[in-house]
Amino acid sequence: MSIVSAREMMLEAAEGKYAVGAFNITNLIQMEAVVEAAIEKNAPLIIQTSVTPSKFLGKEVLVSIYRTLAESAPIPICLHLDHSTSVEYCIECADAGYTNLMIDASKQDYEENIRQTKQVVDHCHALGAISVEGELGTVSGVEDQVIVAEDEAQLCSPQQAVDFVERTGVDIFAPAIGTAHGVYKTKNPKVDFERLGKINQMLNGNGVKTPLVVHGGTGLSKEYAIKLVEMGGAKFNVSTELKYALINATYGYISENREQYNPGKIDIVVKDAIRNVVGRWIDILGSADKA
């Protein structure tokens, strides 16, 4: 039960009107903290790694740690590769044991996006038990190696969304709706809730077939997050907030304990900070006790 694909848990989330938290990690301490928080809340979990930490730490190392943690956990857990612009690296991670891949060809022209996404889908479906996320439109901000200026961002066309999903066979779908990676410059970002709802109705109005993903969770208010889930978001990505929690907790501890030289104490402080962030998001997304 513990090692699953994102599609498995997201189908249940979409039908149950809640979202699965998808949390980006950059090291083992964060990964352990995310898993511990989800276990405490009895919530399904998606662990995400961007391409840079995946390559730095080693995809095989991450898969081994993931399997060790997931196999002993009483909750379903997925390991997801986030925003890979490389078909080849998606395939490498699928072969290594990731259970969900995102091929982000959203900055390519439409037909090339379809071609690259379908290439990853075909490979993962041939392996079995691996789902694929695709994106249409472009989300502004910075996410690992993916940089999109605000004036370059393009919202997803609902009509194209249907065509894209049908032609690629993608398992889960991330439409650009005005959310952004990184930190929002305003408390009230222009998020097109109705667009997400329309896409969800067109794809899943007769039963959930292709669950939807919301990118850019960090900085969104509780009210925004809840409405995005109501409109069909079944996977909710949080990355930057976990990075801030790690760095701020580390800085705070070192600043107050300059004469201490026990890295384990820093790890404890960081774990607590990450658990608090993840636990709060699980409550907002309504996935507590849904494992």
Steps between C-alpha positions, in 0.01 A plus 500: 500500500777747584680524164253638247476726198359852525203408283382234745471735795383797291201316359381447857578862587308640205198285579524587871537877436837539672856536371819303563790714618804474272808627683838571342800380699871564455654262755440197722398704805223670303385169354477340843318803642245502218429130548474534880254790467280305257502195727400719797207632296419161341514668160606376154825661390690598186872558552640718223855559385595759242761407244798671667475323841414177319826517307704633793387236750463226238173362371588147615581626850171690522302200377670274756421739787146546373437127483646447849276769649189411299511125554479544877243782491127441560408757234525502118805693377608597148843620383460765231751667268393864467540723194744299293546663161695197380326195359819302552523583871133413551568159348811452717302579817214272396748217449661578837171466691322835519125438502391825332676723247425850380621578151481876471504585131268794555747751355513302174246558226176308539577208269847453647354503851264223393780300337733516801226434753371198306854361475531500880145366543562209263822403679351519850182315408709223345681462832170500691401663833660833405282801426590815306415866552491743209455876491328734258549875515793638700518575874699813578786514751801280568494126568844340492624541141164621366477880484194676359466879511161631611432659162587172327253288698207364301179362642373161389227485238219268620438378145868424446510326838256237379693446177832486686382240749340284231801506268769447764323252727638692797383371841481828691486851359639837609322793332649848538233711674697798633678346799876553519813328621699666776358784710197704393549877475145567619265356762231464235656346187284479188408134501238387248289270714226480237749382238606213726137412565417503130798278414401261777142486372611436142745225599325344798136604485385145428727336758860569601740387229785754510557660842629859500811653654549843657853641480628792707351428843747702708352835603141425403248574776298225664191636325666485158622145560160375612331655197756345264422159651128566462558580132671166440860520620595153625879545532635814663869584464698668778871560449635845592343502847692184594826655380434808712416283802826307465721808457325713763503222761868432436591869516296556814659209685856593402443866588377410849748215563823620344716292737318175424651263246249216491342472153241260638341782699462704183334202333247478784410868467469470122280191528265676739471799267429283194246288687313811607480631142388165357248437776340840447467441125351155549230653719428774245477253212264271691712187461540417869365153582461421129785247480 
